[in-house]
Amino acid sequence: MTTPTDTQTGTLSRQGELRDLLRDTSRSFYLTLRILPARVREPIGLAYLLARATDTVADTGLVPVAERLEALAVLRDRILGLRTAPCDFSRLAEAQSGASSDAERRLLLRVEPALGLLDVLAPEDRLEVRKVLETITGGQVLDLQRFGGPAQGIRALESDAELEDYTYRVAGCVGEFWTRLTRRHCFPEASLDDGAFLAEGIRFGRGLQLVNILRDVPKDLQSGRCYLPRQGLAALGLTPEALQDPASGSRLRPLYLATWKRAMEHLEAGWRYTNTLPRSQYRLRLACAWPVLLGARTLALLRDGPVLDVSHRIKVPRHEVRRILWSSILKLPFRRPWERQFERACR
């Protein structure tokens, strides 16, 4: 009979603690993580947890931007293995506020055990985790540089090219990471057009981020941010500052709907991606279907809603979320009912 070594026991303890942090920092993603095949659950969960840590550092508004940029650089270098000195984010942890503040605070204080789990990953997995987090932190740094300074009106992205770059850095790269990891671990022998499959994985991530952007337009404007490009606004005779007036919503609608259409087309690519997965990969199919279907349902609710009303934040009701999740599980064995789910979510 063998007994765990001290190192193994320490690793298991850290894994349990970090699972609790994952559950507390993102209940929706935690459901997705639980349904994933076990062989990819750890690298994907760890990548997500570290991305939440970098996001928390970037979003700690009570701390000056320069200090947040420095902390992001420290954490990025620890993730990439370029720095060995432990991170001390106690000041950032103390500055957390809001409904999820306790979980975010604990995450910042316990980021070192999460970083320690990078060493437990297989070398190829560790490389993929580091690559995606380097891209994500690069996007967060750009976001802070664009929007994080002293308030001087509403700052906006300049062009569609900047919007495409942003959605890739914060979400499209995640689709790329997910695709490479699951392809290698779960269905390496499947005959696929890998180029097209990877491209649709990137579009999948971009679509989910565009859903967030469209849903959060009024909230972002309150924070001095506008992710709808200035050039598109100018073509409608609008400035970012004009969007502070809810009456501008009718003039904004053509650009809003064009972005909405792009988001829906990306989610359609995400649904094709989901159905390209081998049917034997039922756990992966569910893990991909849930965000696609919930994203499409959110877009359906956004389509005719008030664009600039901060008091009217669109969210899929919990009972409908439960219905979509359970319905997808029941339809999984049946090709036609399964494939029709996306069309129903869009109504």
SULQUI-V237068 format. One record per residue. N is the residue number from 1. RES is the residue in three letters. PHI is phi in whole degrees, 0 to 359 (NA if undefined). NEAR is the number of other ideal C-beta (glycine too) atoms within 12 Angstrom. Layout:
BEGIN
N_RES_PHI_NEAR, N_RES_PHI_NEAR
END
This chain:
BEGIN
1_MET_NA_3, 2_THR_257_5, 3_THR_239_7, 4_PRO_296_12, 5_THR_286_10, 6_ASP_302_10, 7_THR_296_13, 8_GLN_297_14, 9_THR_297_13, 10_GLY_298_18, 11_THR_295_23, 12_LEU_297_19, 13_SER_297_19, 14_ARG_297_28, 15_GLN_298_25, 16_GLY_296_17, 17_GLU_297_25, 18_LEU_288_39, 19_ARG_298_26, 20_ASP_296_22, 21_LEU_296_38, 22_LEU_300_38, 23_ARG_299_26, 24_ASP_281_24, 25_THR_271_36, 26_SER_203_26, 27_ARG_294_18, 28_SER_291_26, 29_PHE_292_29, 30_TYR_299_27, 31_LEU_298_24, 32_THR_298_33, 33_LEU_298_34, 34_ARG_295_23, 35_ILE_274_28, 36_LEU_295_32, 37_PRO_303_27, 38_ALA_302_16, 39_ARG_291_21, 40_VAL_246_36, 41_ARG_296_32, 42_GLU_290_32, 43_PRO_295_38, 44_ILE_290_39, 45_GLY_296_36, 46_LEU_294_40, 47_ALA_300_43, 48_TYR_295_37, 49_LEU_297_45, 50_LEU_292_46, 51_ALA_295_41, 52_ARG_296_36, 53_ALA_294_47, 54_THR_295_48, 55_ASP_294_32, 56_THR_296_39, 57_VAL_302_43, 58_ALA_295_38, 59_ASP_265_31, 60_THR_284_34, 61_GLY_295_23, 62_LEU_282_17, 63_VAL_253_28, 64_PRO_305_18, 65_VAL_302_26, 66_ALA_301_16, 67_GLU_289_22, 68_ARG_294_35, 69_LEU_298_27, 70_GLU_295_22, 71_ALA_295_36, 72_LEU_298_41, 73_ALA_297_26, 74_VAL_297_29, 75_LEU_293_41, 76_ARG_301_32, 77_ASP_293_22, 78_ARG_294_33, 79_ILE_297_40, 80_LEU_280_26, 81_GLY_78_19, 82_LEU_268_14, 83_ARG_220_16, 84_THR_249_14, 85_ALA_294_12, 86_PRO_299_18, 87_CYS_281_34, 88_ASP_237_17, 89_PHE_250_35, 90_SER_298_19, 91_ARG_295_21, 92_LEU_295_36, 93_ALA_297_28, 94_GLU_295_17, 95_ALA_272_24, 96_GLN_289_29, 97_SER_213_18, 98_GLY_115_15, 99_ALA_297_11, 100_SER_260_21, 101_SER_299_22, 102_ASP_295_18, 103_ALA_294_28, 104_GLU_294_34, 105_ARG_297_27, 106_ARG_296_29, 107_LEU_298_41, 108_LEU_294_40, 109_LEU_285_26, 110_ARG_246_34, 111_VAL_293_40, 112_GLU_297_29, 113_PRO_300_32, 114_ALA_295_44, 115_LEU_297_37, 116_GLY_298_26, 117_LEU_288_34, 118_LEU_301_32, 119_ASP_290_24, 120_VAL_276_24, 121_LEU_292_32, 122_ALA_298_18, 123_PRO_308_14, 124_GLU_294_17, 125_ASP_293_30, 126_ARG_300_26, 127_LEU_298_23, 128_GLU_294_32, 129_VAL_298_41, 130_ARG_296_31, 131_LYS_296_24, 132_VAL_291_40, 133_LEU_287_41, 134_GLU_296_31, 135_THR_292_35, 136_ILE_298_40, 137_THR_295_37, 138_GLY_300_27, 139_GLY_294_35, 140_GLN_293_36, 141_VAL_296_31, 142_LEU_300_23, 143_ASP_297_35, 144_LEU_294_32, 145_GLN_294_18, 146_ARG_285_26, 147_PHE_244_31, 148_GLY_271_29, 149_GLY_285_18, 150_PRO_303_11, 151_ALA_298_15, 152_GLN_220_11, 153_GLY_77_19, 154_ILE_263_30, 155_ARG_266_30, 156_ALA_228_33, 157_LEU_299_30, 158_GLU_275_22, 159_SER_213_19, 160_ASP_299_23, 161_ALA_297_14, 162_GLU_293_25, 163_LEU_294_35, 164_GLU_298_26, 165_ASP_297_26, 166_TYR_297_38, 167_THR_293_38, 168_TYR_290_33, 169_ARG_296_31, 170_VAL_259_35, 171_ALA_214_39, 172_GLY_300_36, 173_CYS_295_35, 174_VAL_290_38, 175_GLY_298_40, 176_GLU_295_32, 177_PHE_301_38, 178_TRP_303_43, 179_THR_295_39, 180_ARG_298_30, 181_LEU_291_38, 182_THR_290_38, 183_ARG_300_29, 184_ARG_290_22, 185_HIS_270_28, 186_CYS_251_29, 187_PHE_213_27, 188_PRO_295_16, 189_GLU_266_12, 190_ALA_293_19, 191_SER_273_10, 192_LEU_224_24, 193_ASP_277_13, 194_ASP_296_19, 195_GLY_297_11, 196_ALA_293_16, 197_PHE_297_32, 198_LEU_294_27, 199_ALA_298_25, 200_GLU_287_35, 201_GLY_296_40, 202_ILE_295_34, 203_ARG_297_36, 204_PHE_307_46, 205_GLY_297_42, 206_ARG_300_39, 207_GLY_298_44, 208_LEU_297_41, 209_GLN_291_39, 210_LEU_295_43, 211_VAL_301_40, 212_ASN_300_30, 213_ILE_298_38, 214_LEU_295_43, 215_ARG_293_33, 216_ASP_259_26, 217_VAL_308_42, 218_PRO_296_33, 219_LYS_295_22, 220_ASP_295_28, 221_LEU_298_34, 222_GLN_297_19, 223_SER_268_21, 224_GLY_83_24, 225_ARG_243_30, 226_CYS_218_42, 227_TYR_268_44, 228_LEU_279_47, 229_PRO_298_30, 230_ARG_302_28, 231_GLN_297_21, 232_GLY_294_32, 233_LEU_296_33, 234_ALA_298_18, 235_ALA_297_18, 236_LEU_259_25, 237_GLY_74_13, 238_LEU_244_32, 239_THR_245_25, 240_PRO_303_34, 241_GLU_297_19, 242_ALA_296_26, 243_LEU_286_39, 244_GLN_290_24, 245_ASP_266_21, 246_PRO_304_20, 247_ALA_294_15, 248_SER_284_30, 249_GLY_302_28, 250_SER_293_19, 251_ARG_287_23, 252_LEU_286_36, 253_ARG_306_25, 254_PRO_302_20, 255_LEU_290_36, 256_TYR_300_37, 257_LEU_290_24, 258_ALA_295_23, 259_THR_291_39, 260_TRP_301_36, 261_LYS_297_21, 262_ARG_297_30, 263_ALA_299_40, 264_MET_295_34, 265_GLU_296_23, 266_HIS_294_40, 267_LEU_292_42, 268_GLU_299_27, 269_ALA_297_35, 270_GLY_296_47, 271_TRP_289_36, 272_ARG_298_27, 273_TYR_304_41, 274_THR_300_40, 275_ASN_276_29, 276_THR_280_30, 277_LEU_302_35, 278_PRO_307_22, 279_ARG_298_19, 280_SER_291_15, 281_GLN_272_31, 282_TYR_293_24, 283_ARG_294_30, 284_LEU_296_37, 285_ARG_300_36, 286_LEU_293_33, 287_ALA_298_38, 288_CYS_274_43, 289_ALA_296_39, 290_TRP_301_40, 291_PRO_294_42, 292_VAL_296_43, 293_LEU_292_43, 294_LEU_291_41, 295_GLY_295_45, 296_ALA_296_39, 297_ARG_293_36, 298_THR_297_37, 299_LEU_299_40, 300_ALA_299_28, 301_LEU_288_26, 302_LEU_284_36, 303_ARG_307_25, 304_ASP_248_15, 305_GLY_280_25, 306_PRO_294_23, 307_VAL_283_34, 308_LEU_242_33, 309_ASP_272_22, 310_VAL_293_22, 311_SER_277_12, 312_HIS_242_19, 313_ARG_275_22, 314_ILE_284_30, 315_LYS_209_19, 316_VAL_294_28, 317_PRO_300_14, 318_ARG_302_13, 319_HIS_295_10, 320_GLU_285_20, 321_VAL_301_24, 322_ARG_299_16, 323_ARG_297_21, 324_ILE_297_33, 325_LEU_296_30, 326_TRP_293_18, 327_SER_297_25, 328_SER_295_39, 329_ILE_296_25, 330_LEU_292_15, 331_LYS_273_25, 332_LEU_308_30, 333_PRO_285_15, 334_PHE_247_15, 335_ARG_304_13, 336_ARG_293_11, 337_PRO_301_17, 338_TRP_298_27, 339_GLU_293_21, 340_ARG_279_19, 341_GLN_299_36, 342_PHE_296_35, 343_GLU_301_19, 344_ARG_292_21, 345_ALA_295_33, 346_CYS_281_27, 347_ARG_286_14
END
